[in-house]
Amino acid sequence: MKILAILCSPSKNGNTATLLNRALEGAKQEGAEVELFSVAGKDIKPCDECRACAKTGKCVVKDDAEPLFEKMLAADGIIFGAPVFFYGMAAQAKAIIDRTTALAVPGRTLANKVGGVVTVAGSLGLVDVVKDFCFYFFSRRMLMANYVAAYSINPEELKKMEKCMQAAYDLGRTMAVLAKANFKYPVDLMGRAIAYGTHTK
């Protein structure tokens, strides 16, 4: 059982990393193998919507997203860490979400994996990040474990927020426990690998 944390921040040692590492400690407590993938210093380009991946499940853009996708496919649970920049998720997080459009063909999907999210802001924006990831998990047919959202200015301040740090630890534990439960989305209800909308036809 493996839990992957994706640090979607240009900072390797900021608030988001603090919460993700605490969550991974909780996952390890439940016997999970854990890994943290940081996008800091990585080349992850935005989706160009060529749609070539719809047939192959492979993105034609060759950059550091490709090895990340393999890690995501191999994981049983994925915790996204997304800081809030200008009242919304950091661009690095959105780029990863958009690029995983490629992971939607039989044998290369995120379906049935457990999802979690941590996010930190200095002001507004937390609810939007959590909401966006909720819809992302639903559209990928993943099981959402929980989220942790915090207001904090720096990691040292965050570490003193005992209830917040405990919530992150508990998120990691929950991720591992749910992954061990071997959740499976009903095959006959899978539909397409996108969320159902208000379609009229």
C-alpha positions as CSV (number, residue, x, y, z in Angstrom):
1,M,0.0,0.0,0.0
2,K,1.5,3.3,-1.1
3,I,0.5,6.9,-0.3
4,L,1.9,9.6,-2.5
5,A,1.9,13.2,-1.5
6,I,2.3,15.8,-4.3
7,L,3.7,19.1,-3.1
8,C,2.3,21.6,-5.6
9,S,4.3,24.5,-4.4
10,P,7.4,26.3,-5.6
11,S,8.7,26.1,-2.0
12,K,10.1,22.8,-0.8
13,N,9.9,23.8,2.9
14,G,6.9,26.0,3.3
15,N,3.5,25.7,5.0
16,T,2.2,23.1,2.5
17,A,5.2,20.9,2.9
18,T,4.8,21.0,6.7
19,L,1.2,19.7,6.5
20,L,2.0,17.1,3.9
21,N,4.9,15.7,5.8
22,R,2.7,15.4,8.9
23,A,0.1,13.6,6.9
24,L,2.7,11.2,5.6
25,E,3.7,10.5,9.2
26,G,0.1,9.5,9.9
27,A,0.0,7.2,6.8
28,K,3.2,5.5,7.9
29,Q,1.6,4.9,11.3
30,E,-0.9,2.7,9.5
31,G,1.7,0.8,7.7
32,A,1.8,2.7,4.4
33,E,4.8,3.2,2.2
34,V,5.0,6.9,1.6
35,E,6.6,9.3,-0.9
36,L,6.6,13.0,-1.3
37,F,6.9,14.4,-4.8
38,S,7.8,18.1,-5.0
39,V,7.2,20.2,-8.1
40,A,9.8,22.7,-6.9
41,G,12.4,23.0,-9.7
42,K,10.4,20.7,-11.9
43,D,9.3,21.5,-15.5
44,I,5.6,20.9,-15.6
45,K,3.9,22.6,-18.5
46,P,0.2,23.5,-18.8
47,C,-2.1,21.3,-20.9
48,D,-2.3,22.3,-24.5
49,E,-5.7,20.5,-25.1
50,C,-4.4,18.6,-28.1
51,R,-6.6,15.6,-26.9
52,A,-4.1,13.0,-28.2
53,C,-4.1,11.4,-24.8
54,A,-7.8,10.4,-25.2
55,K,-6.7,7.5,-27.3
56,T,-3.4,6.5,-25.7
57,G,-3.5,7.7,-22.1
58,K,-0.1,9.3,-22.7
59,C,0.5,13.0,-22.8
60,V,2.5,14.1,-25.8
61,V,4.1,16.9,-23.8
62,K,7.5,15.6,-22.6
63,D,8.4,17.1,-19.3
64,D,8.6,16.2,-15.6
65,A,4.9,15.4,-15.4
66,E,5.5,12.1,-17.1
67,P,7.3,10.4,-14.2
68,L,4.8,12.0,-11.8
69,F,2.0,10.3,-13.7
70,E,3.6,6.9,-13.2
71,K,3.9,7.6,-9.5
72,M,0.2,8.5,-9.3
73,L,-0.8,5.4,-11.2
74,A,1.3,3.2,-8.8
75,A,-0.1,4.8,-5.7
76,D,-3.1,3.6,-3.7
77,G,-3.8,7.1,-2.3
78,I,-2.8,10.6,-3.4
79,I,-2.6,13.7,-1.1
80,F,-2.4,16.9,-3.0
81,G,-0.8,19.9,-1.2
82,A,-1.8,23.2,-2.8
83,P,-1.0,26.6,-1.4
84,V,-3.3,29.5,-2.1
85,F,-1.8,32.3,-4.3
86,F,-4.0,35.3,-5.1
87,Y,-7.1,33.7,-3.6
88,G,-6.9,30.4,-5.6
89,M,-4.7,27.3,-5.9
90,A,-1.2,27.8,-7.1
91,A,-0.6,27.4,-10.9
92,Q,1.5,24.3,-10.4
93,A,-1.5,22.5,-8.8
94,K,-3.9,23.5,-11.6
95,A,-1.4,22.4,-14.2
96,I,-1.2,18.9,-12.7
97,I,-4.9,18.6,-12.5
98,D,-5.3,19.6,-16.1
99,R,-2.5,17.4,-17.4
100,T,-4.0,14.3,-15.7
101,T,-6.7,14.4,-18.3
102,A,-4.3,11.9,-19.9
103,L,-5.1,9.4,-17.1
104,A,-8.5,8.5,-18.3
105,V,-8.2,5.4,-20.5
106,P,-8.7,1.7,-19.4
107,G,-5.6,0.6,-17.5
108,R,-4.4,4.1,-16.9
109,T,-6.8,5.9,-14.6
110,L,-6.9,7.2,-11.1
111,A,-10.2,5.5,-10.4
112,N,-10.6,3.8,-7.0
113,K,-7.6,5.6,-5.5
114,V,-8.1,7.5,-2.3
115,G,-7.7,11.3,-2.5
116,G,-6.9,13.9,0.1
117,V,-5.9,17.6,0.1
118,V,-4.1,20.0,2.3
119,T,-4.1,23.8,1.6
120,V,-2.7,26.8,3.4
121,A,-3.6,30.5,2.9
122,G,-2.7,33.8,4.5
123,S,-6.2,35.1,3.7
124,L,-9.1,34.0,1.4
125,G,-9.1,31.1,-1.0
126,L,-9.1,27.9,1.1
127,V,-12.7,27.0,0.3
128,D,-12.1,27.3,-3.4
129,V,-9.1,25.0,-3.3
130,V,-11.0,22.3,-1.4
131,K,-14.0,22.6,-3.7
132,D,-11.9,22.3,-6.8
133,F,-10.2,19.2,-5.5
134,C,-13.5,17.7,-4.4
135,F,-14.8,18.0,-8.0
136,Y,-11.5,16.6,-9.3
137,F,-11.7,13.5,-7.1
138,F,-15.3,12.9,-8.1
139,S,-14.5,13.3,-11.8
140,R,-11.6,10.9,-11.5
141,R,-13.8,8.4,-9.7
142,M,-11.6,8.6,-6.6
143,L,-12.7,8.2,-3.0
144,M,-12.1,11.5,-1.0
145,A,-10.8,10.8,2.5
146,N,-10.7,14.4,3.9
147,Y,-9.0,17.7,3.7
148,V,-7.0,20.1,5.9
149,A,-7.2,23.8,5.4
150,A,-5.2,26.3,7.5
151,Y,-4.5,30.0,7.8
152,S,-0.8,30.5,8.5
153,I,2.0,32.8,7.5
154,N,5.1,30.6,8.1
155,P,5.9,26.9,9.0
156,E,7.0,27.7,12.5
157,E,3.6,29.3,13.3
158,L,1.8,26.4,11.6
159,K,3.7,23.8,13.7
160,K,2.3,25.5,16.9
161,M,-1.3,24.9,15.7
162,E,-1.7,21.6,17.4
163,K,-5.2,20.8,16.2
164,C,-4.3,21.6,12.7
165,M,-1.2,19.4,12.8
166,Q,-3.2,16.6,14.4
167,A,-5.8,16.9,11.6
168,A,-3.1,16.5,9.0
169,Y,-1.8,13.4,10.8
170,D,-5.3,12.0,11.0
171,L,-5.7,12.7,7.3
172,G,-2.7,10.5,6.5
173,R,-4.0,7.7,8.8
174,T,-7.4,7.9,7.1
175,M,-5.9,7.7,3.7
176,A,-4.0,4.6,4.6
177,V,-7.0,2.9,6.3
178,L,-9.3,3.6,3.3
179,A,-6.6,2.4,0.9
180,K,-6.4,-0.9,2.8
181,A,-10.1,-1.3,2.6
182,N,-9.7,-1.7,-1.2
183,F,-12.5,0.7,-2.2
184,K,-13.9,0.0,-5.7
185,Y,-16.3,2.2,-7.6
186,P,-19.2,0.2,-9.0
187,V,-18.2,-0.7,-12.6
188,D,-21.6,-0.4,-14.0
189,L,-21.9,3.2,-12.6
190,M,-18.5,4.4,-13.8
191,G,-19.8,6.1,-16.9
192,R,-17.3,8.4,-18.5
193,A,-14.3,9.5,-16.6
194,I,-15.7,13.0,-16.1
195,A,-18.3,14.3,-13.7
196,Y,-21.9,14.3,-14.6
197,G,-23.2,17.8,-15.4
198,T,-26.5,19.3,-16.3
199,H,-26.7,17.6,-19.6
200,T,-30.1,17.8,-21.4
201,K,-29.5,15.3,-24.1
